[in-house]
């Protein structure tokens, strides 16, 4: 794998991860579940 191709693949993976996180935050139930889990620690 050439360095240029490796860099492009790295950027593609990073963009896919960021898109997945963004899509997860669009679900209100996820945010409530995360808040409930955090609150249950105390």
N, CA, C and O atoms as a Tripos MOL2 file, in Angstrom:
@<TRIPOS>MOLECULE
protein
  168   167    42     0     0
PROTEIN
NO_CHARGES

@<TRIPOS>ATOM
      1 N           0.8470   -1.1730    0.0000 N.3       1 UNK1
      2 CA          0.0000    0.0000    0.0000 C.3       1 UNK1
      3 C           0.8950    1.2400    0.0000 C.2       1 UNK1
      4 O           1.7930    1.3750    0.8320 O.2       1 UNK1
      5 N           0.6410    2.1140   -0.9210 N.am      2 UNK2
      6 CA          1.4490    3.3220   -1.0080 C.3       2 UNK2
      7 C           1.0450    4.2940    0.1020 C.2       2 UNK2
      8 O          -0.0750    4.2330    0.6100 O.2       2 UNK2
      9 N           1.9560    5.1830    0.4720 N.am      3 UNK3
     10 CA          1.6270    6.1450    1.5370 C.3       3 UNK3
     11 C           0.4170    7.0170    1.1900 C.2       3 UNK3
     12 O          -0.3820    7.3570    2.0620 O.2       3 UNK3
     13 N           0.2910    7.3700   -0.0810 N.am      4 UNK4
     14 CA         -0.8390    8.2110   -0.4830 C.3       4 UNK4
     15 C          -2.1640    7.4610   -0.3190 C.2       4 UNK4
     16 O          -3.1530    8.0260    0.1490 O.2       4 UNK4
     17 N          -2.1720    6.1900   -0.7070 N.am      5 UNK5
     18 CA         -3.3790    5.3780   -0.5690 C.3       5 UNK5
     19 C          -3.6950    5.1230    0.9020 C.2       5 UNK5
     20 O          -4.8590    5.1240    1.3030 O.2       5 UNK5
     21 N          -2.6630    4.9070    1.6930 N.am      6 UNK6
     22 CA         -2.8650    4.6850    3.1300 C.3       6 UNK6
     23 C          -3.4460    5.9310    3.7910 C.2       6 UNK6
     24 O          -4.3290    5.8300    4.6430 O.2       6 UNK6
     25 N          -2.9550    7.0970    3.4040 N.am      7 UNK7
     26 CA         -3.4800    8.3430    3.9680 C.3       7 UNK7
     27 C          -4.9390    8.5510    3.5660 C.2       7 UNK7
     28 O          -5.7570    8.9670    4.3860 O.2       7 UNK7
     29 N          -5.2620    8.2650    2.3180 N.am      8 UNK8
     30 CA         -6.6450    8.4060    1.8530 C.3       8 UNK8
     31 C          -7.5600    7.4300    2.5900 C.2       8 UNK8
     32 O          -8.6850    7.7820    2.9460 O.2       8 UNK8
     33 N          -7.0900    6.2170    2.8180 N.am      9 UNK9
     34 CA         -7.8890    5.2340    3.5530 C.3       9 UNK9
     35 C          -8.0910    5.6840    4.9980 C.2       9 UNK9
     36 O          -9.1740    5.5130    5.5590 O.2       9 UNK9
     37 N          -7.0640    6.2510    5.5910 N.am     10 UNK10
     38 CA         -7.1850    6.7600    6.9580 C.3      10 UNK10
     39 C          -8.2120    7.8730    7.0620 C.2      10 UNK10
     40 O          -9.0150    7.8970    7.9940 O.2      10 UNK10
     41 N          -8.1890    8.7980    6.1070 N.am     11 UNK11
     42 CA         -9.1740    9.8770    6.1000 C.3      11 UNK11
     43 C         -10.5820    9.3320    5.8850 C.2      11 UNK11
     44 O         -11.5370    9.8240    6.4860 O.2      11 UNK11
     45 N         -10.7160    8.3200    5.0310 N.am     12 UNK12
     46 CA        -12.0330    7.7290    4.7790 C.3      12 UNK12
     47 C         -12.5750    7.0510    6.0370 C.2      12 UNK12
     48 O         -13.7590    7.1740    6.3520 O.2      12 UNK12
     49 N         -11.7170    6.3430    6.7460 N.am     13 UNK13
     50 CA        -12.1430    5.6880    7.9880 C.3      13 UNK13
     51 C         -12.5210    6.7330    9.0360 C.2      13 UNK13
     52 O         -13.5300    6.5850    9.7250 O.2      13 UNK13
     53 N         -11.7200    7.7830    9.1570 N.am     14 UNK14
     54 CA        -12.0200    8.8370   10.1290 C.3      14 UNK14
     55 C         -13.3490    9.5200    9.8030 C.2      14 UNK14
     56 O         -14.1350    9.8080   10.7060 O.2      14 UNK14
     57 N         -13.6000    9.7770    8.5320 N.am     15 UNK15
     58 CA        -14.8610   10.4040    8.1300 C.3      15 UNK15
     59 C         -16.0420    9.4810    8.4070 C.2      15 UNK15
     60 O         -17.1060    9.9440    8.8190 O.2      15 UNK15
     61 N         -15.8660    8.1870    8.1870 N.am     16 UNK16
     62 CA        -16.9450    7.2320    8.4530 C.3      16 UNK16
     63 C         -17.2580    7.1640    9.9460 C.2      16 UNK16
     64 O         -18.4240    7.1010   10.3340 O.2      16 UNK16
     65 N         -16.2310    7.1750   10.7760 N.am     17 UNK17
     66 CA        -16.4430    7.1440   12.2290 C.3      17 UNK17
     67 C         -17.1490    8.4160   12.6920 C.2      17 UNK17
     68 O         -18.0800    8.3530   13.4960 O.2      17 UNK17
     69 N         -16.7140    9.5640   12.1910 N.am     18 UNK18
     70 CA        -17.3630   10.8180   12.5740 C.3      18 UNK18
     71 C         -18.8170   10.8570   12.1120 C.2      18 UNK18
     72 O         -19.6810   11.3550   12.8340 O.2      18 UNK18
     73 N         -19.0920   10.3410   10.9280 N.am     19 UNK19
     74 CA        -20.4690   10.2990   10.4370 C.3      19 UNK19
     75 C         -21.3270    9.3810   11.3020 C.2      19 UNK19
     76 O         -22.4840    9.6940   11.5840 O.2      19 UNK19
     77 N         -20.7680    8.2540   11.7230 N.am     20 UNK20
     78 CA        -21.5210    7.3290   12.5740 C.3      20 UNK20
     79 C         -21.8270    7.9620   13.9290 C.2      20 UNK20
     80 O         -22.9290    7.7990   14.4530 O.2      20 UNK20
     81 N         -20.8700    8.6740   14.4950 N.am     21 UNK21
     82 CA        -21.1000    9.3450   15.7790 C.3      21 UNK21
     83 C         -22.1540   10.4340   15.6170 C.2      21 UNK21
     84 O         -23.0310   10.5840   16.4680 O.2      21 UNK21
     85 N         -22.0710   11.1900   14.5310 N.am     22 UNK22
     86 CA        -23.0610   12.2410   14.2840 C.3      22 UNK22
     87 C         -24.4570   11.6480   14.1430 C.2      22 UNK22
     88 O         -25.4160   12.1960   14.6870 O.2      22 UNK22
     89 N         -24.5850   10.5470   13.4310 N.am     23 UNK23
     90 CA        -25.8890    9.9080   13.2610 C.3      23 UNK23
     91 C         -26.4130    9.3680   14.5980 C.2      23 UNK23
     92 O         -27.6180    9.3980   14.8480 O.2      23 UNK23
     93 N         -25.5190    8.8810   15.4470 N.am     24 UNK24
     94 CA        -25.9440    8.3690   16.7500 C.3      24 UNK24
     95 C         -26.4850    9.4990   17.6260 C.2      24 UNK24
     96 O         -27.4510    9.2990   18.3640 O.2      24 UNK24
     97 N         -25.8780   10.6720   17.5530 N.am     25 UNK25
     98 CA        -26.3290   11.7870   18.3780 C.3      25 UNK25
     99 C         -27.6420   12.3770   17.8980 C.2      25 UNK25
    100 O         -28.2590   13.1580   18.6220 O.2      25 UNK25
    101 N         -28.0870   12.0260   16.7010 N.am     26 UNK26
    102 CA        -29.3710   12.5130   16.2150 C.3      26 UNK26
    103 C         -30.5430   11.7670   16.8410 C.2      26 UNK26
    104 O         -31.6920   12.1830   16.6900 O.2      26 UNK26
    105 N         -30.2690   10.6750   17.5380 N.am     27 UNK27
    106 CA        -31.3290    9.9060   18.1920 C.3      27 UNK27
    107 C         -31.4780   10.3920   19.6350 C.2      27 UNK27
    108 O         -30.5710   10.2080   20.4470 O.2      27 UNK27
    109 N         -32.6040   11.0030   19.9530 N.am     28 UNK28
    110 CA        -32.7830   11.5390   21.3120 C.3      28 UNK28
    111 C         -32.7380   10.4630   22.3920 C.2      28 UNK28
    112 O         -32.3070   10.7330   23.5130 O.2      28 UNK28
    113 N         -33.1740    9.2600   22.0730 N.am     29 UNK29
    114 CA        -33.1700    8.2080   23.0930 C.3      29 UNK29
    115 C         -31.7500    7.8300   23.4890 C.2      29 UNK29
    116 O         -31.5040    7.4580   24.6360 O.2      29 UNK29
    117 N         -30.8280    7.9200   22.5620 N.am     30 UNK30
    118 CA        -29.4320    7.6180   22.8840 C.3      30 UNK30
    119 C         -28.9000    8.6150   23.9050 C.2      30 UNK30
    120 O         -28.2350    8.2320   24.8670 O.2      30 UNK30
    121 N         -29.1910    9.8880   23.6940 N.am     31 UNK31
    122 CA        -28.7070   10.9070   24.6250 C.3      31 UNK31
    123 C         -29.3120   10.7030   26.0160 C.2      31 UNK31
    124 O         -28.6260   10.8680   27.0250 O.2      31 UNK31
    125 N         -30.5960   10.3450   26.0670 N.am     32 UNK32
    126 CA        -31.2240   10.1110   27.3750 C.3      32 UNK32
    127 C         -30.6330    8.8860   28.0480 C.2      32 UNK32
    128 O         -30.3840    8.9030   29.2540 O.2      32 UNK32
    129 N         -30.4040    7.8260   27.2900 N.am     33 UNK33
    130 CA        -29.8080    6.6190   27.8660 C.3      33 UNK33
    131 C         -28.4030    6.8920   28.3930 C.2      33 UNK33
    132 O         -28.0380    6.4140   29.4670 O.2      33 UNK33
    133 N         -27.6150    7.6570   27.6450 N.am     34 UNK34
    134 CA        -26.2680    8.0000   28.1120 C.3      34 UNK34
    135 C         -26.3260    8.8380   29.3820 C.2      34 UNK34
    136 O         -25.5340    8.6340   30.3030 O.2      34 UNK34
    137 N         -27.2650    9.7840   29.4330 N.am     35 UNK35
    138 CA        -27.4120   10.6100   30.6300 C.3      35 UNK35
    139 C         -27.8460    9.7640   31.8220 C.2      35 UNK35
    140 O         -27.3540    9.9610   32.9330 O.2      35 UNK35
    141 N         -28.7590    8.8280   31.6030 N.am     36 UNK36
    142 CA        -29.2030    7.9510   32.6930 C.3      36 UNK36
    143 C         -28.0670    7.0640   33.1930 C.2      36 UNK36
    144 O         -27.9320    6.8460   34.3970 O.2      36 UNK36
    145 N         -27.2630    6.5600   32.2870 N.am     37 UNK37
    146 CA        -26.1370    5.7200   32.6950 C.3      37 UNK37
    147 C         -25.1110    6.5290   33.4780 C.2      37 UNK37
    148 O         -24.5600    6.0490   34.4690 O.2      37 UNK37
    149 N         -24.8570    7.7450   33.0370 N.am     38 UNK38
    150 CA        -23.9130    8.5990   33.7550 C.3      38 UNK38
    151 C         -24.4560    8.9400   35.1420 C.2      38 UNK38
    152 O         -23.7130    8.9200   36.1230 O.2      38 UNK38
    153 N         -25.7530    9.2540   35.2240 N.am     39 UNK39
    154 CA        -26.3510    9.6170   36.5000 C.3      39 UNK39
    155 C         -26.3720    8.4370   37.4620 C.2      39 UNK39
    156 O         -26.2590    8.6260   38.6740 O.2      39 UNK39
    157 N         -26.5170    7.2200   36.9390 N.am     40 UNK40
    158 CA        -26.5680    6.0470   37.8160 C.3      40 UNK40
    159 C         -25.2100    5.7600   38.4700 C.2      40 UNK40
    160 O         -25.1440    5.0110   39.4440 O.2      40 UNK40
    161 N         -24.1540    6.3360   37.9570 N.am     41 UNK41
    162 CA        -22.8370    6.1520   38.5810 C.3      41 UNK41
    163 C         -22.7540    6.8750   39.9270 C.2      41 UNK41
    164 O         -21.9350    6.5120   40.7710 O.2      41 UNK41
    165 N         -23.5790    7.8790   40.1320 N.am     42 UNK42
    166 CA        -23.5580    8.6420   41.3680 C.3      42 UNK42
    167 C         -24.6630    8.1660   42.2510 C.2      42 UNK42
    168 O         -24.8330    8.6770   43.3580 O.2      42 UNK42
@<TRIPOS>BOND
     1     1     2 1
     2     2     3 1
     3     3     4 2
     4     3     5 am
     5     5     6 1
     6     6     7 1
     7     7     8 2
     8     7     9 am
     9     9    10 1
    10    10    11 1
    11    11    12 2
    12    11    13 am
    13    13    14 1
    14    14    15 1
    15    15    16 2
    16    15    17 am
    17    17    18 1
    18    18    19 1
    19    19    20 2
    20    19    21 am
    21    21    22 1
    22    22    23 1
    23    23    24 2
    24    23    25 am
    25    25    26 1
    26    26    27 1
    27    27    28 2
    28    27    29 am
    29    29    30 1
    30    30    31 1
    31    31    32 2
    32    31    33 am
    33    33    34 1
    34    34    35 1
    35    35    36 2
    36    35    37 am
    37    37    38 1
    38    38    39 1
    39    39    40 2
    40    39    41 am
    41    41    42 1
    42    42    43 1
    43    43    44 2
    44    43    45 am
    45    45    46 1
    46    46    47 1
    47    47    48 2
    48    47    49 am
    49    49    50 1
    50    50    51 1
    51    51    52 2
    52    51    53 am
    53    53    54 1
    54    54    55 1
    55    55    56 2
    56    55    57 am
    57    57    58 1
    58    58    59 1
    59    59    60 2
    60    59    61 am
    61    61    62 1
    62    62    63 1
    63    63    64 2
    64    63    65 am
    65    65    66 1
    66    66    67 1
    67    67    68 2
    68    67    69 am
    69    69    70 1
    70    70    71 1
    71    71    72 2
    72    71    73 am
    73    73    74 1
    74    74    75 1
    75    75    76 2
    76    75    77 am
    77    77    78 1
    78    78    79 1
    79    79    80 2
    80    79    81 am
    81    81    82 1
    82    82    83 1
    83    83    84 2
    84    83    85 am
    85    85    86 1
    86    86    87 1
    87    87    88 2
    88    87    89 am
    89    89    90 1
    90    90    91 1
    91    91    92 2
    92    91    93 am
    93    93    94 1
    94    94    95 1
    95    95    96 2
    96    95    97 am
    97    97    98 1
    98    98    99 1
    99    99   100 2
   100    99   101 am
   101   101   102 1
   102   102   103 1
   103   103   104 2
   104   103   105 am
   105   105   106 1
   106   106   107 1
   107   107   108 2
   108   107   109 am
   109   109   110 1
   110   110   111 1
   111   111   112 2
   112   111   113 am
   113   113   114 1
   114   114   115 1
   115   115   116 2
   116   115   117 am
   117   117   118 1
   118   118   119 1
   119   119   120 2
   120   119   121 am
   121   121   122 1
   122   122   123 1
   123   123   124 2
   124   123   125 am
   125   125   126 1
   126   126   127 1
   127   127   128 2
   128   127   129 am
   129   129   130 1
   130   130   131 1
   131   131   132 2
   132   131   133 am
   133   133   134 1
   134   134   135 1
   135   135   136 2
   136   135   137 am
   137   137   138 1
   138   138   139 1
   139   139   140 2
   140   139   141 am
   141   141   142 1
   142   142   143 1
   143   143   144 2
   144   143   145 am
   145   145   146 1
   146   146   147 1
   147   147   148 2
   148   147   149 am
   149   149   150 1
   150   150   151 1
   151   151   152 2
   152   151   153 am
   153   153   154 1
   154   154   155 1
   155   155   156 2
   156   155   157 am
   157   157   158 1
   158   158   159 1
   159   159   160 2
   160   159   161 am
   161   161   162 1
   162   162   163 1
   163   163   164 2
   164   163   165 am
   165   165   166 1
   166   166   167 1
   167   167   168 2
@<TRIPOS>SUBSTRUCTURE
     1 UNK1         2 RESIDUE 1 A UNK
     2 UNK2         6 RESIDUE 1 A UNK
     3 UNK3        10 RESIDUE 1 A UNK
     4 UNK4        14 RESIDUE 1 A UNK
     5 UNK5        18 RESIDUE 1 A UNK
     6 UNK6        22 RESIDUE 1 A UNK
     7 UNK7        26 RESIDUE 1 A UNK
     8 UNK8        30 RESIDUE 1 A UNK
     9 UNK9        34 RESIDUE 1 A UNK
    10 UNK10       38 RESIDUE 1 A UNK
    11 UNK11       42 RESIDUE 1 A UNK
    12 UNK12       46 RESIDUE 1 A UNK
    13 UNK13       50 RESIDUE 1 A UNK
    14 UNK14       54 RESIDUE 1 A UNK
    15 UNK15       58 RESIDUE 1 A UNK
    16 UNK16       62 RESIDUE 1 A UNK
    17 UNK17       66 RESIDUE 1 A UNK
    18 UNK18       70 RESIDUE 1 A UNK
    19 UNK19       74 RESIDUE 1 A UNK
    20 UNK20       78 RESIDUE 1 A UNK
    21 UNK21       82 RESIDUE 1 A UNK
    22 UNK22       86 RESIDUE 1 A UNK
    23 UNK23       90 RESIDUE 1 A UNK
    24 UNK24       94 RESIDUE 1 A UNK
    25 UNK25       98 RESIDUE 1 A UNK
    26 UNK26      102 RESIDUE 1 A UNK
    27 UNK27      106 RESIDUE 1 A UNK
    28 UNK28      110 RESIDUE 1 A UNK
    29 UNK29      114 RESIDUE 1 A UNK
    30 UNK30      118 RESIDUE 1 A UNK
    31 UNK31      122 RESIDUE 1 A UNK
    32 UNK32      126 RESIDUE 1 A UNK
    33 UNK33      130 RESIDUE 1 A UNK
    34 UNK34      134 RESIDUE 1 A UNK
    35 UNK35      138 RESIDUE 1 A UNK
    36 UNK36      142 RESIDUE 1 A UNK
    37 UNK37      146 RESIDUE 1 A UNK
    38 UNK38      150 RESIDUE 1 A UNK
    39 UNK39      154 RESIDUE 1 A UNK
    40 UNK40      158 RESIDUE 1 A UNK
    41 UNK41      162 RESIDUE 1 A UNK
    42 UNK42      166 RESIDUE 1 A UNK
